[in-house]
Amino acid sequence: MLLFLLAYAGGVLTIISPCILPVLPFVFARADRPFVRSGLPMLVGMAATFSAVASLAAIGGNWAAEANQYGRVIALALLTLFGVTLLLPIVAARLTQPLVRLGARLSQSADARERGSVLPSLLLGVATGLLWAPCAGPVLGLILTGAAIRGANTHTSLLLLAYAAGAATSLALAVAVGGRVFAAMKTKRSLAASEWIRRGLGVAVLAGVVAIALGLDTGLLTRLSLASTSSVEQGLVDRLQGTKRASSSGTAGSAELGVEGQLPPLGGAVAWLNSPPLTPAGLKGKVVLVDFWTYSCINCLRSIPYVRAWAGKYKDQGLVVIGVHAPEFAFEKRIDNVKRAVADLEITYPVAIDNDYVIWTMFNNEYWPAHYFIDSQGRIRYHHFGEGGYEESERVIQRLLAEAGETTVATDVVSVTASGAGAASAEHDVLSEETYIGYERAGRFVSPGGVVKDASHQYQYTTSQLRLNDWALSGRWTVGPEHAGLDAKDGAIVYRFHARDLHLVLGPGKDGQPVRFRVTIDGVAPGAHHGADVDARGEGVVSEQRLYQLIRQTGPIADRTFEIRFLDPGVQAFAFTFG
């Protein structure tokens, strides 16, 4: 129930985010009409359509994304027509005559006219719901992450509906305010002004259609929304997580850290690296940091340099760091792959390989990376999800060590300079999000005909069809639930992105043979913009299953078209990440 309330609250907060701007013209266009028969049906249609499409996109695979693209075209046409009717009332009168006659028959009322018909408002809501794409802040991100981990279920759909209902509630208040304004104008008999406002709304609707068609709703609005409701939503998420784990919750800056629960059993790991299996009983008297990570996760790779530095700095003062490796992709379950990653990352602290998510579940965890701080009595005193907050986290370690009786705890904090994929993200320049290539979680795929599941298929694309965050395949590929495999040489993946860094999780084929590739940006070699796994000519080799840094741009960041072309068959492509 708490998660449903959180989802609803997250939806309500959408009204103060620029992400809601594309739908406001369509909402206010009905503010001068009776709410129950006009505004309410529109909001119901919008909420129901968004939750249905978002559910399909989250748990139904790429075919849902393709359906949404076609629905988007239909919706744009419908809303264009609606904008024209606002500008030209005679068009509205002619188009709605059949609805007026139907409404008159159904209601058997002489005053059942176009303004009283529910169906136009409901259809407008459906069209708006197809176009509405709220920012994936912490609340919506929590819902979609749960869907990705647990698979298809009705729980996710109901959470999305709660989120949409929250947004509809705040929009209903906006409609009510707009309705009062229109009523006041009618009282003053300002009919001329009302007509001009009607035409202005028509222009706003058509401008919104143009902005959406040009992709401005996912470009400019994404940039504006990065710092909008996220902090408020994250506070709600943290409150929910604290409620799940403890009766009281502390923060690093408080005089007393709260108690969020007890360190759960650490059994269930299929193997341990760098250490024999550890237990809560054996860790009593030690301060413990538990880090949930997986080796192809870019956010984890950026936080590991700090975790590694803390492990070295405080090892002799009573800190034990435990890395819990919880795989996202099937290849990350292979112990040899994890051993290689641990060696490459120079991780010397204990690592529990949690292939079956036993420890993950005991912590009730939802995130990569996730850091849990446990005191010398085995109590969870603090947690931090995601990147960042490193100084605050280190202060928690120092405080817990001091509480344990350590009298020589350092008061400074580590300074980390990481390179390659481990370098900090240029967050203010990132307008592209993690994108999966397997059909179970893929989105924004634009190769004509969509995905052909689990069968070899010849794909193609043209760069002119790509908007920001669209991607496509060319060549003969077999797209599976988790990755796409290249069946013949000279296949390519293209992505229209906006970020300093572009990474791609790749692996060689089943035979393990290396796969050569060549990268371009806007059709030319990357030169100085090449990543750690590519040279200036854009050339590289896929030799193992891991995350590859392909682009690291210098200078101003803009929308760019990335292409990676594979010169040999067999490569497996899993997911894009950005930084």
Buried (B, 14 or more C-beta within 10 A) or exposed (E): EEBBEBBBBBBBBBBEBBBBBBBBBBBBBBBBBEBEBBBBBBBBBBBBBBBBBBBBBBBBBBBBBBBBBEBBEEBBEBBBBBBBBBBEEEEBEEBBEEBBEEBBEEEEEEEBEBBBBBEBBBBBBBBBBBBBBBBBBBBBBBBBBBBBEEEBEEBBBBBBBBBBBBBBBBBBEBBEEBBEEBEEBEEEEEEEEBEEBBBBBBEBBBEBBEBBBEBBBBBBBBBBBBEBBBEBBBEBBBEBBBEEBBEEBBEBEEEEBBBBBBBBEBEBBEBBBEEEEBEBEEBEEBBBBBBBBBBBBBBBBBBBBBBBBBBBBBEEBBBBBBBBBBBBBEBBBBEEBBBBBBEEBEBBBBBBBBBBBBBBEBBEBBBBBBBBBBBBBBBBBBBBBBBBBBEBBBBBBBBBBBBBEBEEBEEEBBEBEBEEBBBBBBEEBBBBBBBBBBBBBBBBBBBEEBBBBEEEBBBEBEEEEBBBBBBBBBBBBBBBBBBBBBBBBEBBBBBBBBBBBBBBBBBBBEEEEEBBBBBBBEEEBBEEBBBBBBEEEBBBBBBBBBBBBBBBBEEEBEBBBBBBBBBBBBBBBBBBBBB
